[in-house]
């Protein structure tokens, strides 16, 4: 199902993305085999409306996701508490 999420984002299929996430909210935290998150993928291909949908499902975000989203405060906290 992870691949289905990436495909829905790639073709900007909002309805399919919502159906997938409603069935399994954890898919909002999906990553590719290379470690690319679906959130970062949606930002890279400039689909902000899909990014907003993903964020409503409270995905796990790493520092790269946070940086792309402008989460400087959260990054500072992470680096201060766990710089590794």
C-alpha positions as CSV (number, residue, x, y, z in Angstrom):
1,X,0.0,0.0,0.0
2,X,3.0,2.3,0.5
3,X,3.6,2.4,-3.2
4,X,-0.1,3.3,-3.7
5,X,0.4,6.4,-1.6
6,X,3.4,7.5,-3.6
7,X,1.5,6.9,-6.8
8,X,-1.6,8.8,-5.6
9,X,0.7,11.8,-4.7
10,X,2.6,11.5,-8.0
11,X,-0.6,11.8,-10.0
12,X,-2.2,14.2,-7.6
13,X,-5.2,11.9,-6.9
14,X,-6.6,13.5,-3.7
15,X,-9.5,11.1,-3.4
16,X,-7.3,8.0,-3.6
17,X,-4.9,9.5,-1.1
18,X,-7.7,10.2,1.4
19,X,-9.1,6.7,1.0
20,X,-5.7,5.1,1.6
21,X,-5.0,7.3,4.6
22,X,-8.4,6.7,6.1
23,X,-7.9,3.0,5.8
24,X,-4.4,3.1,7.3
25,X,-3.4,6.5,8.9
26,X,0.2,5.1,9.4
27,X,0.7,5.4,5.6
28,X,1.3,9.1,6.1
29,X,4.6,8.1,7.7
30,X,5.6,5.9,4.7
31,X,9.1,6.1,3.2
32,X,10.5,4.8,0.0
33,X,13.2,2.2,-0.1
34,X,15.7,5.1,-0.3
35,X,14.2,6.7,2.9
36,X,12.2,9.5,1.1
37,X,9.1,10.3,3.1
38,X,5.8,10.8,1.4
39,X,5.7,14.3,2.9
40,X,9.0,15.2,1.4
41,X,8.0,13.7,-1.9
42,X,4.8,15.7,-2.0
43,X,6.9,18.9,-1.4
44,X,9.5,18.0,-4.0
45,X,6.9,17.6,-6.7
46,X,5.1,20.7,-5.5
47,X,1.8,19.3,-4.4
48,X,1.1,21.4,-1.3
49,X,-2.6,20.4,-1.2
50,X,-1.5,16.8,-0.8
51,X,1.1,17.8,1.8
52,X,-1.6,19.3,3.9
53,X,-3.7,16.2,3.7
54,X,-0.7,14.1,4.8
55,X,0.0,16.4,7.7
56,X,-3.5,16.0,9.0
57,X,-2.7,12.4,9.7
58,X,0.3,13.4,11.9
59,X,3.1,11.6,10.2
60,X,6.4,10.9,11.8
61,X,8.7,13.6,10.6
62,X,12.5,13.7,10.5
63,X,14.8,16.7,10.4
64,X,14.7,16.8,6.6
65,X,10.9,16.8,6.6
66,X,10.9,19.5,9.2
67,X,13.4,21.6,7.4
68,X,11.4,21.4,4.2
69,X,8.3,22.4,6.1
70,X,10.0,25.3,7.8
71,X,10.0,23.7,11.3
72,X,13.2,25.4,12.5
73,X,12.0,25.5,16.1
74,X,11.4,21.7,16.2
75,X,14.8,21.1,14.5
76,X,16.6,23.2,17.1
77,X,14.9,21.2,19.9
78,X,15.9,17.8,18.2
79,X,19.5,19.0,17.8
80,X,19.6,20.2,21.4
81,X,18.2,17.0,22.9
82,X,19.7,14.4,20.5
83,X,22.4,15.8,18.2
84,X,23.1,12.3,16.7
